[in-house]
Amino acid sequence: MQAFKSFPKIIIIKMDIATVNELPYEDFVNIFGNVVEKCPIITAAVWSRRPFGSLNALEAEISEFIDALPESGKEGILRCHPDLAGRDLQSGTLTRESREEQARAGMDALSSEEASRMARLNEEYKERFGFPFVICARMNDKANILRQLTERCRSERQVERARGVEEVKKICRVRLQALVLSDAPNKL
């Protein structure tokens, strides 16, 4: 008989916006604290803007918070993201969300040539811009990610920072959609 390692299963039940609005602060931050990678302070700040009329309104509040940050704060958000197919994936230290997103995009199944290319491009990108390459992995596959990384290494810093922030917002949207039922307006 073969022994199997048991992994805890996380069951996520999507909430409607009324339930989201009723969450106490600690629960809200625990549940939504990683919709922006490793930045629970954003959801902590947004909690006080309740009630949200819809999923789109919650997403808009997070986006507005990010947009209001100084450029250094936006870069800080980008620096919270792990390298795609990087050491965090290899060592198993990615957040649950990042691990699932990278796996879905095929980042955990790169050939040795692809992995080497990805590592080289990730380093080149970080050296050029001072923050990691960010792309919404759930909206891309490994071929497109490698193509985008190659192209974006040639971009200008200001353009890349803005592009990275827009990718963070896409990641946030996808993560929110996994937690909250689609919009049925809440009667405020």
Secondary structure, 3 states (H helix, E strand, C coil): CCCCCCCCCCCCCCECHHHHHHCCHHHHHHHHCCCCCCCHHHHHHHHCCCCCCCHHHHHHHHHHHHHHCCHHHHHHHHHCCCCCCCHHHHHCCCCHHHHHHHHHCCHHHCCHHHHHHHHHHHHHHHHHHCCCCCCCHHHCCHHHHHHHHHHHCCCCHHHHHHHHHHHHHHHHHHHHHHHECCCCCCCC
